[in-house]
Amino acid sequence: MSYLMAIDAGTGSIRAVVFDTKGNQISMAQKEWTHLVEAGVPNSMSFDFDKNWVLACGVIKESLACGNIDAKDILALSATSMREGIVLYDENGDELWGVANVDARADKEVKYLKKNFPEIEQEFYALSGQTFALGALPRIMWLKNNRPEIYEKVAKISMIGDWLLARLSGIIATDPSNGGTTGIFSLENRDWHVEMAEKVGLKSDIFPPCYEVGTIIGDVTQTASSETGLSTTTKIVTGGGDVQLGSAGLGVVEDGQVAILGGSFWQQIVNIKSDVKPPKDMGIRVNPHVVAGLSQAEGITFFSGLVMRWFRDAFCDLEKLEASDMGIDVYTLLEQKASKVPVGSHGIMPIFSDTMKYGKWYHASPSFLNLSIDPEVCNRASMFKALQENACIVSAINLEKIKEFTGVEIDEVVFAGGASKGELWSQTLADVTGCRVKILKVTEATALGACISAGVGAGVYNSLVEALKELVVWDKVYEPNMDNHKKYEEIKNKWIKAYEVQLKLVDDNITTSMWKAPGL
């Protein structure tokens, strides 16, 4: 029997997933991980190579053991990861420094760039679809200004998924979907645009080869084999960004298709042609897709999955015990209880992520509005449902913004990620958006996309697009309840007004922003 492996390095966890060559999931192992604030560096989110490599090795070994799989039967392996997180290496390929995706330490550098190069963010965005909010240039500049002894040693840059493949193969490389999120990139040419680094006084010779998804870059090294249990015969194949490979794993590989990925962050994406220019207002992000010739217009909702984890761990100890006694997941139990709560959750209004405002991006202080002291009205079930509704409302607003920019009519949404396992959440998404919501049979869409990439490299499949059209199998379809949709339209409009007021409190230094892009 032959197998393919995907390693998925998300914001909140790392997992290894094994599939057979028909796209059936065989085994999976997962470990939660965290990214810590660097001492003395506000708004930082550092990436711990040593600790996280140990976790990566652990999930690889566990996935092989759980599936009772001989490592020699893994034909190829690929990886996907949170975008924006970067890793810098010295000339020997050893890691020097890294940050996770929402590291926002470079506020002074962003201000410097905007002051001294007033048109440069707009200029770079027109080429790359990225602003400085999550881009690599300000972070590298921060390193140059604050850790010059490290900066001088920098010889290569990659994203976190690329780092995993480099650890396994000894080869540092990237692909357009990952490299594009640095912002030092051309959407149309699907390759580095190193002149951007030159323009702001940074090294321009640190960019590794950029290969299309599904390209073999090497084999598992002897060292990596001894650390992970993988065979040295396993091919290492370029992967991609989690959103792009995740949408590919959902079969969203053609112009005009739409998906929402419900993980630690939620992403709302619409496929467009690579030569479509990003909007002038810089309101929406645009990324290279893993499919050559396509880009993706993308809205992002911050922390939707992480907020749910926080709510579970902070307030739901009783539900954890109850779910354990019942032998079910605690989220399943919470959904069962929340299903009895009416649309609108008795008026409870969560304030967490704002909608996508890529050019000037910050969030209000986390809070719940409209709480009641009536325990029959305001309780864990109603607050849980309110959080589900809110994630869907923010997603709907982001899709409306993308529609304005692309002109794409949206009546069907493919939904994936951990949130799509929730029946209540999936139906709520259909009701809020007014769209048909389709769920893939394999819920690990991002890992499936990486698996197919590995299979393309190994020669199992001719192309990513062909394979996914054949392998994607739908599990469920949720039709919108249009009466509920009308109610959610009213709730959405109230939420927009409430969020503006909450942002004003941040502006007036009364409350603290949940997250603020550097330089604001």
Secondary structure, DSSP 8 states (H G I E B T S, - for coil): --EEEEEEE-SSEEEEEEEETTS-EEEEEEEE------TT-TT--B--HHHHHHHHHHHHHHHHHHTT--GGGEEEEEEEE-SS-EEEE-TTS-EEEEE-TT----HHHHHHHHHHSTTHHHHHHHHHS--SSS-HHHHHHHHHHH-HHHHTT--EEEEHHHHHHHHHHS---B-HHHHGGGS-EETTTTEE-THHHHHTT--SS----B--TT-EEEE--HHHHHHH---TTSEEE--EEHHHHHHHHTT--STT-EEEEESSSEEEEEEEETT----TT--SEEEE-SSTTEEEEEEEETTHHHHHHHHHHHH-HHHHHHHHHHTS-HHHHHHHHHTTS-TTGGG-EEE------TTS-B----EEES--S-TTTSSHHHHHHHHHHHHHHHHHHHHHHHHHHH-----EEEEESGGGG-HHHHHHHHHHHTSEEEEESSS-HHHHHHHHHHHHHHTSSS-HHHHHHHH--EEEEE---HHHHHHHHHHHHHHHHHHHHHHHHHHTTSS--S-B-TT-
